[in-house]
Amino acid sequence: VRLKNPSVKTLVYNATLVGRDADDFSLPKGNTVTIAPKKQTSINVEFTSRFLRPAEAVLLLISKNVGGIVGATLTFSLKSEVNHIEPTDILKCKSPCYEL
């Protein structure tokens, strides 16, 4: 997610992931996002698939009051799509199907 700060003051946001599958998404660089004046920054959101069904969550960015300036609260809908599956390991074993 790319964020731009058009103002002449620094913006600071607290990022939170909420929703049904929020535990499957993470913010590797932490929950605080700082955007310098007239600059832009990117927020990386990582996803770890546990199920074949699509996962959904919401990225919520709530501005912190820094020096009297407050940015707008931002929300982003996150949806996953699993296109390809590869096994992490293959295990071979033998056992009887039935024993008396």
N, C-alpha and C positions, 0 to 999 in steps of 0.2 A: 504494500500500500504506500503510495507516494503522497506526501503532504507538503504543501507550500505555505509559507508565512508571508503574506503581502504587507504586513505592518512593519513599523520601525522599532517594535519592541519584541523581545524574546517571548515565545509561547511555550508553555510546559503543559503536557497532557499526562493523565494517569490512564493507562490502557487496561481494560478488563475484558475477559472473554466470558460470555454468558450463553446459556441455552442448553438444549438437550444433550449435545455432544461436545460441550465446551472442553471437557477433559482430554479430548483427542487433538485439540489445537493448542499450540504454545507460542510464546513470544520469547525467542532465544536471547534477545538483547535486554530483557527485563521489561518491567511495566511502566517505566517513566520514559516519556518521549519529549525531547527538547528540540525546538526549531528556532534557529537563530533568525534575526531580522532579515527580511528580504531573501531568505534562503529556502531550500527544500530539503527534506529528509525522507528516507524510506523505512518502513516498518516491515520486517520479515515475519510472516506467520507460518509456522511449521505445522504439518498435519501428520499424524500417525494413524494409519488405517488399522482398525481392529475387526471391522465387519465389511461385508460386501455391499450393504445398503449405503446410500449417500449419507454423509454426516452433515449436520447443520449447526451453526453457532453464530453469534453476533459479536463483533469487535466493537467495543464501546470506548470512545476516547472522551474523557471528561477533563476540561481545562482546569488548571490550578491558577489561583490568583497570584501573579508574580508582578510586583511593582504597580499594582492597580489595573493591570490589563488582564482581561479574561477572554479566551477564545470561545467559539461556539462548540457545543457538544456535538461530536461526530459519531455516526453509527455505520457499520459496514456489515452486510450479510455475507457469511462465509458458507460455502457449500462445496462438498467434495464430490469427486467422481472417480471411481476405480475403473481404469481401462485395461489393466494388465496385471496378472498375478503370477509370481514366481515363488516356488517353495524355498524356504530358507534352509531346509535340510530334508533328506530322505532317509528313513529308518526302515531297515528290513528285519523282520523277525519271523520265527516259525513257532507255532504252537498247535496243539491238537484242537480240533474244532469241538470235540465232545469227549468226555471221559465219564465212565460209570463211577 
